[in-house]
Amino acid sequence: MTSQTQETSVPTVTLNNGVQIPQLGFGVFQVPPEETQSIVEDALEAGYRHIDTAAAYRNEAGVGAAIAASGIPREEIFITTKLRNGEQGNATEAFDNSAHALGVDYVDLYLIHWPVPSQGLFVQAWKQLERLYANGQVRAIGVSNFLADHLDTLLAASNVVPAVNQIEIHPTFQQQELSAKSRSLGIMVEAYSPLGQGADLEAATVKSIAGRHGTSPAQIVLGWHLAQGTIVIPKSADSTRMRENLGAVRLTLTPAEVADITALESGARAGTDPALAAHSQM
């Protein structure tokens, strides 16, 4: 189910608990803390109303400062942040620290950042997220980088089905089986590194379709994500590219064009394998 947000014309997707999330958001991974406020202010000015950060990025305070400076009502901005790997045993305190850094009374979506199966703590962490959700401190809870077996373990011991599984997805690395499993469980799929860290924009297929539409390769790839109902969070420090990326919501790809981009799958993971991610990484 989708609808339109009046402020930005970005489609919203309804999560499994009825909460609506803008389908195209703005990510701040690897944005330096000292630059975050300015960059997020630019993103909000461009029209983004969904900001994705994490405790591990060390830039939550900059995100919060930008939101406060924007003058945009808090309820019009969807904020996602994530639990740091080393704090899975004390998720409640970690959440409080994130909310304080962001300067907010509640967070719209709180995710377990990585399963880190070697720790054996993600179920314990999820129980604490369930309490945060029950207390109204978080509007929705979810996971990130969870593979099929991690989801099975979590669901067997939980009362709340995650609203989102945020995973690496781009044309050359699509995780189709994991996406299909997540969706079959009522878990919305959210793509990070949606442009393959830029590499996928060089594909001849993407460039050809971009030329046909008179748009950028980035818009084509983001349009491909949107056409499949995936939530997507591109990142750019350049205000022109921010607006360009946001323009993907006005793009309509044909089924054949979507299929041609899907055919680029090559298994080229750009990030860390969640089965191997260690405590020390985040």
N, C-alpha and C positions, 0 to 999 in steps of 0.2 A: 504494500500500500504506500503510495507516495502522494505528496501534496506540495504546494509551492510556498516558500516563505516570502512574505510581501517585501521585506527589506532588500533581499538579494536575488530573488528569483531562483535560488538554489533549491532543487527538490529536497524534500525531507523524507526519510525512511522511518517507518514505525517499527520500533524494537518489540521484542516479545512480551514486554510489560506495558505497552501502550505509549511509551515515551518516544517522542519524535527527535531524530537527529539529522542535521543537515548532511546530505549525502556527499558533498564535497567540502572538505575542511582544510585547515592550514596546519602543517606540522612544523615543529621547532627543534627537531633532532639536529644536534651538532651546531645549533645557533649559539654563539658565545654569550654567556650571561650578560656581559656589558652591552651587547648589541640587541638583546632580546626585546626590550621595551620599544625601541624605535621600529624594529622590523614588524613586531606584532601590531603596533599602531598603524603602520602602513597597510598591513593585511586587513585590519578592521576598516580602515578608510576605503580600501578597494571593494569591500563588501562581504568579506568572510565573517561568518558568525559561529564557526566551529573551530576551536583552537585545541590542538593536541600536544600535550607536553608530558613530562615524566619526572619523577624525583631524580632519576639517574642523569637527566640532562642538566641538572643544576641551574635551570633557568625559569623555574616556576615563579619566582619573585618578579622577574621581568615581565612575564605574561600577566601577572596580576596587576602590576603597575600600569601596563598598557590598557588593560580593561578599565581600570579606575580612571585613567586619564581620558579615555575615549568619550565618556559621558553617555555611552550606550547603556540602557537598563540591563542589569545583571541577567534578568530572565530572557533576554533576547540573544544571549551568547551561550553557546554550548561548550563547556569546558571538560576535557578529558585529561586525567593524569594517571600515573601508574605507580605501582608498588615496587620499590627497589628490591632486587634479589636478596640482599643481605638483611632485609627487614621482614622477611616472610613470617618469622616467628613472633613479630610484634607489629602486625599490620595496623592495629587501631591507633597506636601512637604515631606510626609512620603517616597514616592518613591525616591525623591532626596536624602534623608538621607541614604536610603538603597544603592543606587548607589554609593554614596560617601564612605560609609563603605566598600563596595565591591571593590572600586577603579576602576570602569568601566564606560564607556560612555553610555552603554545600557545594558539592561537585556533581556535575551531570553524569559523568561516567568514570568509574574507577576500575582499573584493570590490574590483574597480576601480570607483571611485565614479561616474565619468562617462567616456565615451569621449574627449571633447575631440578630435574628428577633426582640428581645425586644428593640433594639436601633432604628430600622426602618431606617437605614442609608445605607444598602448595595446597593440600586439602585443609590443613590447619589454617592457612592464610585465608582460604575461601570462606571458612566458617566465620572468621572475623569480618570479612567483607559482607557476608549475609547479615550480620548484626548492624553494620553501618547502614546497609540498605533498609533494614527493618526500622531503624531509628530515624530515617529520613535525611541522613547526612549525605547520602548519595542517591541520585535518582535512578541509576542503573549500574549494575556491576557486570564485569566481563573478564576476559582473559586475552593474552597476547602470546603468540608463538606456541600455542598448544597444539601438539600433534594428536592424531586419533587416539592413541593409547592414553595420553594425558587427559583427554576429554572423557574417555571411558572411566578412568579412575576417579575423576572429579565428580562425574554425574552419579556414580554408584554411592557416593558418600555425602551428597549435597541435597539441599531442599530447593535451591533456586538454580534454574538453568541459566548459564551465562547469556547475557544479551548480545555480546559481540565476541568474536575471535579475530583479533587483529594480527594479520600474518603478512609475510612478504609475498606480494603478487605483482607481476608485470608480464608483458607478452612472452618473454623467453623463460619465465619461471612462474607457472600458474597454479600449482598445487590443486589441481582440479578435484582429486579424490577427497582431499581434506576439506576443500570448500563445499563440496557436495554433502559430505558427512555433517559439517557444521550446520548447513542450511536445513538438512533433514531433521536436525534436533531442535530447530527453531532459533538457532544462533546466527545472527547476522555476520556476514564476512566483511572485514575492513582491510583495505590494502595499504601497507606501507611500502616504501621504495617503489611507488607505482610506475615510475618511468625507468625502472631498472638502473637507477643512479645515473640516468642520462644515456646509457649505452643503447637502450632499445629505440631511442629516437633516431638512430642512424640506420635502422633497417630500411631496405629499399621499399618494402611493402608499405611501411608507415609513411615514408616520404612521398610515395606515389599517391596515397589516399589524401594526404595533406594538400598536395598540389591540386588534386581534383576538387577539394572543398575550399581551396584558397585560405587555409588555416595553417597553424603551426603543427609540427609533429607531436608536440606535447599535448595540444588540444585533442588530437586524434587518439592518442593513447588514453588520455583521461576519459574521452568520450566512449572508448571501448569498455573501460571499467564501469562507467555509469550505465551503459546499455545493458549490462549484466546484473544490475541491481546492487553492485558492490559499493560500499562506502569507501571513499578514497581521500587521502590526506597528502597532497603534494607539498613540497617545501621550496621556497625561493626567497633569497634575500633581496632580489631585485623587484621593485614595485611594478615595473612594466610587465615582467613575467608573471607576477602575482595576478594581475588583471587578465593577462593572456590565459593563464590556467583556469581562472574563474569562468572565462568565456566558453569553456568546454560544455557548460550546461545548456548552451544554445545550439549545440551541435547534434545532428541526428545522423548516425551511420546506418547504412543499409545492412540487412542480415548478411549479405555476401561480404561486405567490408569487415564486419565483426568476425566472420569466419576466417577471412584472410589473415587478420591480426592474430587470431587464436592459433592459426597454423604455425606461428613463429615459435611455439613452445620448443625449448631445447634443454630444459633442466638446468639452466644457468643461474644457480642461486648466487645472489650478490652479497648476502649477509651471513650471519652465523647459523649453523644447523641447531635448532632447539634441542635436539637429542644430545648435543655436546656442550651447550652453553653452561658455563661454570659460574659459581657463586661470585667470583672475582670480577666478572665482566660487567656487572651493573651494580 
